[in-house]
Amino acid sequence: MRRMILTSSLLLALSAPVAASQVYKWVDAQGVTHFGAQPPQGQQATSINTAAPPSKPAEPNAAATFDNEADSEQEAIDRKVKQQVATQEAERKKYCESVRTNLAQLENNPRVRIEVDGEVRRLNEEERQQRIGEAKKAIADNCK
């Protein structure tokens, strides 16, 4: 176990200079930008410093202002989404109430009449049971 830890530590220590090696950037005759560990022969290449720390923002107040604007925009979006969700929930509740009312009428009244193409007719028992099944399925799928 000690040997494995020692070997891992040694490899890690030796790999740091490899990770910090020099990188070159150049553009070929077709205008394509290339990056490599060695510069091309016969072409001008730019050395890139890969160990440079990221730059700090120039103006902290500008960043804070941007954050405030982004926060206010996000809050506006959140309010709009919450309003849409509330509207959809109200529509779902109304639909569920209607389906439950229809189911109660179908279950409690064996003589249900419907209007089809301007004609009023009675549902037979098979149609009534089919509609009861459809209503129960709609309640199970859409209502909690």
C-alpha positions as a LaTeX table, in Angstrom:
\begin{tabular}{lrrr}
\hline
Residue & $x$ (\AA) & $y$ (\AA) & $z$ (\AA) \\
\hline
Met1 & 0.00 & 0.00 & 0.00 \\
Arg2 & 2.84 & 2.37 & 0.89 \\
Arg3 & 4.60 & 1.56 & $-2.35$ \\
Met4 & 1.47 & 2.45 & $-4.35$ \\
Ile5 & 1.06 & 5.77 & $-2.53$ \\
Leu6 & 4.74 & 6.60 & $-3.01$ \\
Thr7 & 4.57 & 5.72 & $-6.72$ \\
Ser8 & 1.41 & 7.79 & $-7.21$ \\
Ser9 & 2.93 & 10.78 & $-5.44$ \\
Leu10 & 6.10 & 10.55 & $-7.54$ \\
Leu11 & 4.14 & 10.36 & $-10.79$ \\
Leu12 & 2.01 & 13.30 & $-9.76$ \\
Ala13 & 5.06 & 15.40 & $-8.90$ \\
Leu14 & 6.74 & 14.57 & $-12.22$ \\
Ser15 & 3.63 & 15.26 & $-14.29$ \\
Ala16 & 3.36 & 18.94 & $-13.23$ \\
Pro17 & 6.10 & 20.18 & $-15.61$ \\
Val18 & 4.49 & 18.26 & $-18.48$ \\
Ala19 & 1.13 & 19.91 & $-17.82$ \\
Ala20 & 2.79 & 23.33 & $-17.78$ \\
Ser21 & 4.62 & 22.80 & $-21.09$ \\
Gln22 & 4.70 & 25.49 & $-23.76$ \\
Val23 & 1.85 & 25.69 & $-26.29$ \\
Tyr24 & 2.18 & 27.36 & $-29.67$ \\
Lys25 & $-0.51$ & 28.86 & $-31.90$ \\
Trp26 & $-0.24$ & 29.42 & $-35.67$ \\
Val27 & $-2.43$ & 29.91 & $-38.73$ \\
Asp28 & $-1.83$ & 27.82 & $-41.84$ \\
Ala29 & $-2.13$ & 28.90 & $-45.49$ \\
Gln30 & $-5.87$ & 28.04 & $-45.55$ \\
Gly31 & $-6.54$ & 30.31 & $-42.56$ \\
Val32 & $-7.10$ & 27.47 & $-40.06$ \\
Thr33 & $-5.77$ & 28.12 & $-36.54$ \\
His34 & $-3.68$ & 25.31 & $-35.02$ \\
Phe35 & $-2.32$ & 24.68 & $-31.53$ \\
Gly36 & 0.61 & 22.40 & $-30.76$ \\
Ala37 & 3.46 & 21.56 & $-28.40$ \\
Gln38 & 6.07 & 22.38 & $-31.06$ \\
Pro39 & 6.02 & 25.30 & $-33.49$ \\
Pro40 & 5.85 & 24.44 & $-37.20$ \\
Gln41 & 8.99 & 24.80 & $-39.24$ \\
Gly42 & 9.02 & 27.74 & $-41.64$ \\
Gln43 & 5.98 & 29.49 & $-40.12$ \\
Gln44 & 5.54 & 32.20 & $-37.52$ \\
Ala45 & 4.04 & 30.80 & $-34.28$ \\
Thr46 & 2.86 & 32.61 & $-31.16$ \\
Ser47 & 3.74 & 31.24 & $-27.74$ \\
Ile48 & 0.74 & 30.94 & $-25.40$ \\
Asn49 & 1.18 & 31.14 & $-21.63$ \\
Thr50 & $-0.98$ & 28.33 & $-20.23$ \\
Ala51 & $-0.09$ & 28.99 & $-16.60$ \\
Ala52 & $-1.55$ & 32.54 & $-16.47$ \\
Pro53 & $-4.26$ & 32.99 & $-13.83$ \\
Pro54 & $-7.66$ & 34.20 & $-15.00$ \\
Ser55 & $-8.01$ & 37.97 & $-15.10$ \\
Lys56 & $-10.18$ & 39.75 & $-12.54$ \\
Pro57 & $-13.14$ & 41.84 & $-13.64$ \\
Ala58 & $-12.17$ & 45.41 & $-14.41$ \\
Glu59 & $-15.04$ & 47.04 & $-12.58$ \\
Pro60 & $-16.70$ & 45.27 & $-9.64$ \\
Asn61 & $-19.63$ & 47.71 & $-9.62$ \\
Ala62 & $-20.47$ & 46.82 & $-13.22$ \\
Ala63 & $-20.56$ & 43.15 & $-12.27$ \\
Ala64 & $-22.84$ & 43.87 & $-9.32$ \\
Thr65 & $-25.14$ & 45.94 & $-11.54$ \\
Phe66 & $-25.26$ & 43.12 & $-14.07$ \\
Asp67 & $-26.10$ & 40.63 & $-11.30$ \\
Asn68 & $-28.91$ & 42.88 & $-10.03$ \\
Glu69 & $-30.35$ & 43.22 & $-13.54$ \\
Ala70 & $-30.08$ & 39.48 & $-14.10$ \\
Asp71 & $-31.76$ & 38.81 & $-10.74$ \\
Ser72 & $-34.65$ & 41.17 & $-11.52$ \\
Glu73 & $-35.11$ & 39.59 & $-14.96$ \\
Gln74 & $-35.09$ & 36.13 & $-13.40$ \\
Glu75 & $-37.64$ & 37.21 & $-10.79$ \\
Ala76 & $-39.92$ & 38.52 & $-13.54$ \\
Ile77 & $-39.61$ & 35.22 & $-15.41$ \\
Asp78 & $-40.30$ & 33.30 & $-12.18$ \\
Arg79 & $-43.45$ & 35.34 & $-11.51$ \\
Lys80 & $-44.68$ & 34.74 & $-15.06$ \\
Val81 & $-44.08$ & 30.98 & $-14.82$ \\
Lys82 & $-45.79$ & 30.78 & $-11.42$ \\
Gln83 & $-48.79$ & 32.63 & $-12.85$ \\
Gln84 & $-48.98$ & 30.20 & $-15.79$ \\
Val85 & $-48.74$ & 27.22 & $-13.45$ \\
Ala86 & $-51.50$ & 28.65 & $-11.25$ \\
Thr87 & $-53.73$ & 29.18 & $-14.31$ \\
Gln88 & $-53.13$ & 25.63 & $-15.52$ \\
Glu89 & $-53.83$ & 24.26 & $-12.06$ \\
Ala90 & $-57.13$ & 26.17 & $-11.89$ \\
Glu91 & $-58.14$ & 24.81 & $-15.32$ \\
Arg92 & $-57.20$ & 21.27 & $-14.23$ \\
Lys93 & $-59.30$ & 21.58 & $-11.05$ \\
Lys94 & $-62.28$ & 22.82 & $-13.08$ \\
Tyr95 & $-61.88$ & 19.93 & $-15.52$ \\
Cys96 & $-61.64$ & 17.40 & $-12.67$ \\
Glu97 & $-64.74$ & 18.77 & $-11.01$ \\
Ser98 & $-66.65$ & 18.47 & $-14.29$ \\
Val99 & $-65.49$ & 14.89 & $-14.89$ \\
Arg100 & $-66.36$ & 13.87 & $-11.32$ \\
Thr101 & $-69.84$ & 15.40 & $-11.69$ \\
Asn102 & $-70.39$ & 13.53 & $-14.95$ \\
Leu103 & $-69.19$ & 10.26 & $-13.37$ \\
Ala104 & $-71.60$ & 10.69 & $-10.45$ \\
Gln105 & $-74.49$ & 11.29 & $-12.86$ \\
Leu106 & $-73.55$ & 8.26 & $-14.96$ \\
Glu107 & $-73.25$ & 5.98 & $-11.91$ \\
Asn108 & $-76.42$ & 7.17 & $-10.15$ \\
Asn109 & $-78.77$ & 7.47 & $-13.12$ \\
Pro110 & $-79.34$ & 4.46 & $-15.38$ \\
Arg111 & $-81.42$ & 6.57 & $-17.81$ \\
Val112 & $-78.91$ & 9.06 & $-19.13$ \\
Arg113 & $-79.91$ & 11.03 & $-22.19$ \\
Ile114 & $-77.53$ & 12.68 & $-24.64$ \\
Glu115 & $-78.03$ & 14.97 & $-27.60$ \\
Val116 & $-76.46$ & 13.84 & $-30.87$ \\
Asp117 & $-76.92$ & 15.94 & $-34.03$ \\
Gly118 & $-79.91$ & 17.71 & $-32.54$ \\
Glu119 & $-81.60$ & 14.44 & $-31.50$ \\
Val120 & $-81.99$ & 13.42 & $-27.88$ \\
Arg121 & $-81.55$ & 9.71 & $-27.19$ \\
Arg122 & $-80.94$ & 7.46 & $-24.20$ \\
Leu123 & $-77.64$ & 5.72 & $-23.59$ \\
Asn124 & $-77.92$ & 1.96 & $-23.47$ \\
Glu125 & $-76.23$ & 0.12 & $-20.59$ \\
Glu126 & $-73.13$ & $-0.76$ & $-22.65$ \\
Glu127 & $-72.56$ & 2.89 & $-23.68$ \\
Arg128 & $-73.17$ & 4.03 & $-20.11$ \\
Gln129 & $-70.59$ & 1.57 & $-18.72$ \\
Gln130 & $-68.12$ & 2.62 & $-21.42$ \\
Arg131 & $-68.53$ & 6.29 & $-20.46$ \\
Ile132 & $-68.15$ & 5.42 & $-16.77$ \\
Gly133 & $-64.87$ & 3.67 & $-17.60$ \\
Glu134 & $-63.67$ & 6.66 & $-19.65$ \\
Ala135 & $-64.52$ & 9.06 & $-16.82$ \\
Lys136 & $-62.70$ & 6.93 & $-14.24$ \\
Lys137 & $-59.66$ & 6.74 & $-16.49$ \\
Ala138 & $-59.69$ & 10.54 & $-17.03$ \\
Ile139 & $-59.87$ & 11.07 & $-13.27$ \\
Ala140 & $-57.03$ & 8.62 & $-12.63$ \\
Asp141 & $-54.85$ & 10.21 & $-15.32$ \\
Asn142 & $-55.51$ & 13.90 & $-14.65$ \\
Cys143 & $-56.85$ & 14.36 & $-11.14$ \\
Lys144 & $-55.07$ & 13.76 & $-7.86$ \\
\hline
\end{tabular}
